[in-house]
Amino acid sequence: MIDISNNKELTLVSVFSGAMGLDIGLEKAGFTTKVALDIDKFACKTIKKNKPSLKVIEGDINSITSEEILKQAGLKKGEVVLLAGGSPCQSFSTAGKRRAFDDKRGKLLLRFIELVEEIEPEYFILENVKGILNASIKKRAQKWKNSNDSSLTDEEKKGSVLKYILNRLNQTGYEVNYALLNAADYGVPQTRERVFFIGSKYGGKVEFPKPTHSKSPQNGLMPWRTFKDVLDNMNISSCTFKPYSDDRMRYMKLIPAGGGNWRDLPKEIAIEAMGKAYYSGGGKVGFFRRIFIDKPCPTLLTSPLHKSTILGHPFENRPLSVEEYKAIQQFPDEWIIEGSIMDQYRLIGNAVPVGLAYQIGISIINHRKKRY
């Protein structure tokens, strides 16, 4: 019989580990990471640099068996308290082609569900982008107006990915809860919205943590933390960043200090800067953007340099630095990110904010305590 007593070590198996933002937060809550897995060599180098004693598996999760993962973790089937990971999100992102499970990256989410069945943890956490809520399994070649079109198949309708995931997760025998969480509501200086699925093998659904912060604070909630809070708490001697190109720098110098974007440019200059995008639809809020000093940072992306995703410093003529990225995502100051500057941006930008991961970890631990 498997020991699920309250005195059992809170073992964590981490997959799609990246720079370990999720795992650092869960460890702060009380979990102990036993093994980490990622295909990215710089993610693995980062983990080994900061946690030299931790077992790290570098490779394609589709080619690695659950038996190998458990062996490296020093655990048996059913002994893992928590399996956690955020599978690659590009196939469900509203900014991408949204090819869902036709994209090999989308299939990795299904592999995570297989690992749940094979490893049988007490709990699991699966994280992904907001777009997964409305994504369709199949996308038509021609444009269609809405998901109520009677000619659409079930797989072509909006939300069919979510429906499939929930059906698949429910087949595992776990009680599953899911929610769209905004990191800013949990003390993270960033308005980052992500979907979390939490599964429990025992004792019913895990409730998500209640917000601690609010854009309009009341009832004891604290105000959202801002980028100014980040700067006030940073203690660094230098900033690491990749400069703008001369072309981008010319326009960024014209964006107002303190926060703004291309809409603050004179019309003729905005048309020149934006090109064809000026006449396209959508909000285009990421173009030529200085983040606001008195607001949370927008969602950190894998690069603060691309024309449509610029994350510029409020006052200096440069993108946010690697150190500022780390601080916004709440990585410890001493946590070293390996790779080139662009690799570092990517690894940090893909991470789950540490503070949000901590709150989710506490919710799972509190749920577990109620069983005894």
N, C-alpha and C positions, 0 to 999 in steps of 0.2 A: 504493500500500500504506500502511495506517495505521501510524504510528509508535507502538509501545507500549514503547519503550525505558525503562529505569529512570531515565533523566535527564529524562523528560517531566514537565512541571509537573503536580502532582496537582490537577487541575481538579475542582471540585465544582459541580453544579447542584442547587439546593435548591428543593423544592416543598413545599407545605403548611408554609411556613417558620415561621409563628408568631413567637414572640419570639426564635427562633434558638438555643435551647439545644443542639439536635443539631449545628448548624453551628459554634457556638463550640467545642464539644468536638472536632469533626473538624478544625477549623482549628488547634487546639492540637496535634493529632497530625501536622499537616503539609499538610493540604489547603488549597486556595485557592478560596473561593466566587466564582463568576463571575456568577451571577444568582440571585435569590431570587423566589419566586412565592407569593402568598397572596391570598385574597379578602377578608380582614379588613382594614379600613382602619387600625385601630390597630396591627395587626401590621406593616403596611407603613410606617406612620409611625415605629414603633419601629426598624425596620431602617434607614430613611433617616436617622433621628436619630443612630444610632450608627455607621452606615457610609454616609456621604453620597456616596461615590464608587462604591458598588455599584449595579449595575443591578437595579431592582426592578420586577416586573410585578404590578400589582394587578388581580385579576379572577378569574373563574370558570375553573378549569383545564379544564373541558369546552369552553370557548369559545376557548381559546388553543392554537394549533398548536405542534407540536414545532419546526417551522421558525422560528416567532417566538421560542421559548425559546432555540434555538441562536443565532439572530441576535443577540439581546440579550446572550448570553454571549460572543459573538465566537468561536464554535466551530462545527465541522462535525460531521455525523453520524459517530460512531465516535471522536471526539476527547475526549469526556467520560470522565474516569477514574471518577467516582462520581456517581450520581444518588441522592439521599437525601430521605426525607420520611416523616412520620407522618400518614397520612390520618385524617380525623375518625373518632372511635371510638364515638360514641354508639349507632350501629346494632348494635354487637356487645357493648356493655357490659352486664354482669350487672345494673347499676343501672337500665338503660333497658328499652325495649320489645323490643329485640333483633330488629328487623325486617330485619336483614341487608341483602341486595341489593334488597329492596323499598323501602328507605329511600334517598333520593337521596344521603345522606352515605355509605352503604355502596357505592354505585356509584363513588364517587371512588377507592376502592381499585382498582377495575378500570381506571380511567383511568390510574392510576400504572403498571399493568402494560403498558398500551398505549404509554405513554411509553418504557418500557424497550425495547420492540420498535422504536419509531420513532427513538429517540436512540442506541441501541446503546452504552451506557456499558460500560466494562470491568467495573464493579461496580455493584450497587445495594444500598441499605438501605431496608427498609420496616418501619415500627414501628406497633404497634397494641396494643390492650388484651388482657389475659389471656382475656377472654370469647370472643375469636375462636377459641380452641382447641375450644370445645364448642358454638359457635353452630350453629344449623340454618338452611339457606337458606329454608325455608318453615316457618311456625309455624301449627299448627292453631288453630282458633277455640276448640275445647274442650280442656280440660286432659287431658294424657296422662301416664302414670306413668313410662315410661322409653323409651329409644331402641331397645330390643330388641323392642318391641311389633311383632308381625308385620304389623299393619295400617298401620304407618307407611311412607310412601314414602321413597326414598333421600334426597330433599331435606328431609324432615321429621326425619331422624335427627340426633342430636347429632354434631357434628364434620363435618357435610356442608359447611359453609363452608370449613373448613381443607382438606378433601379437594379441593374445587373450586379453591381458591387455589393449592395445590401443583401440581395438574394443569395449571392455566393457566400458572403460572410455568415449569414444566418444558417447556411448548410453546415458550417463548421461546428455548430452546437454552442457557440458563444452568444452571450447577450451583448448586443452591439448598440452603442450610442454614437451619434455624430453631431458635430456643430461647426459653424463658421465662427471663428474667433478672430478678434482684432487685437493684435499684440499691444496696442496703445492702451487698451482697457485693463492691462495687467502691469502697468508701470514701465513698459518698453517705450523708448522715445522714438516710435516708428508706427505709422498707421499701416500695418502689415496684416492683411486678411488671409487666413489659411483655414482649410478644412481639416478637422481631426476626427478620426474614427477610433474609438476605444472599445475593446472587446473584453469581456469578463467571463471566465469559465465557471465561476462560482458566485453566488450571492446577488444576482441581478445586475442591472445596468449601473455603470459608474456615472455619477453626475459630474458635469464639467464645473470647473472652479467659477465662483462668482467674481465679476469684475471688481477690481480694487481702485480703478481710476475711471474718469469720465471726461468727455469733452465739455460737458456742462455739469460739473460736480454738484451733487446734493446727496442727502441721506448718508453722510459720512464718507462718500467717495472722494478721492483726491483728484486734482486736475491732471489732465494728460501731461506727461513730461515732454519737454521741448528740446530742440537742438541746442538751445542756450544751456540747458541743464547738462547736456553732454559736454560742451566746451568747458563749463565751470568745473566739471569733475575730472577732466582729463589732465594727466600729468606726464607730458611727453616733451622730449627735447627736439624732435624733428618729425617731419611728415613725409610719408612715402606715397607718391602718386605719379601717374603718367600724365604729362601736360596735354592740354588741348592742342589740336593742330592750329596752325596760323589762321586758317579759315574760320574755325569755330571760335577761337579766341577773339577775333574781330567783333563777332556778334555778342559774345558773352560779356564783353566789357561794357556793352550798352544796356544790359539788363540791370534794373535798379538794385542797389545794395540793400540787403535785409530780406530779399525774397522777391521772386517774380519769374516770368518766362517770356516767350516770344510775343505774347499779346501786348507786352509793355513796349515793344519796339515801334517806331514810326511805321506806318503802313507800307511805305515803299521799301523800307529796309526789311520788314517782316516778310514781304513777298519774295524778296531776293534771298533771304536766309532760308525760308521754308521750301522754296521751289514749288513743285507740283503738290506737295503736301498741304500747301496753304489753301488749296481749293477742294481738298478731300473732306470727307465727313469725319465725325468723331471729335472728341475734346482736344486731342493733341496736347495734353497738359505737360507731357514729358519733354517737349522740344525746348531747347535752349533755356533750361530751368536753373535758377538759383533757389535752393531750398530756403524756406522762411526761418529766420532765427527764433521766432516766438511760437513756432508750431512743432509738432513731432515731424521727424523726417518722413517723406513718402517711403513706400516700399523700396528697400534696397534691392538693386538689380545686379546681375552678374557683371555689368560694366557701367560705370558712370560717365562714359565718354561718347557713346553712340548718339547720333544726332537726335533721335527720338526718345532717348532714355537718359539724357544728361542729368546728373545730380551735382550741381555746382555749389561751391561754398557760398554762404550768404554774403561775404564781404571780400574774400580774396578771389583773384581771377584764376581759379583752378578747380578741378573736380574734388569731391571729397577724397580724403586720403585713406589708405589702408587702415591706419590707426583709428580714424573716425568711423570707418565701417565697423571695425571691431567693437568700439565703444557703443555704437548704436545697437549692435546685436548682443551686447553685454558679455562678450568674451572677457575672461580675465586678462589683465594687462600683460601678464607673463606668458600667455598662450601664443606660441609661435606658429605662423602660417607659412608653409613651405611653397616653393614655386616662384614663378615670375610675378611681377606686379599684377598682371592680368589674371594669372592663376589665383592669386590671393583674393582679388576682388570677387572672382567667381565662387570660390569656396565659401567665403564669408557671406556673399549675397544669397547663396542657396541654403544657408543654415536656418534652423529654427532658433528664434531668440531665446537666450538662456533663461531669462526671467519667466517667460511664458511656459517653457518646458518644466521649470521648477514647480509652477502652480499646478500643472497637469499631473506631475509626479506626486505631489501632496494629495491630490484628489484620489489617486489610485491607492496610495498608502492608507488614507482614511477609510476608503471603501473596504480594504482588506482587513483593517482592524475590527470592523463591525462584524466580521464573520466569526470572531472568537470571543 
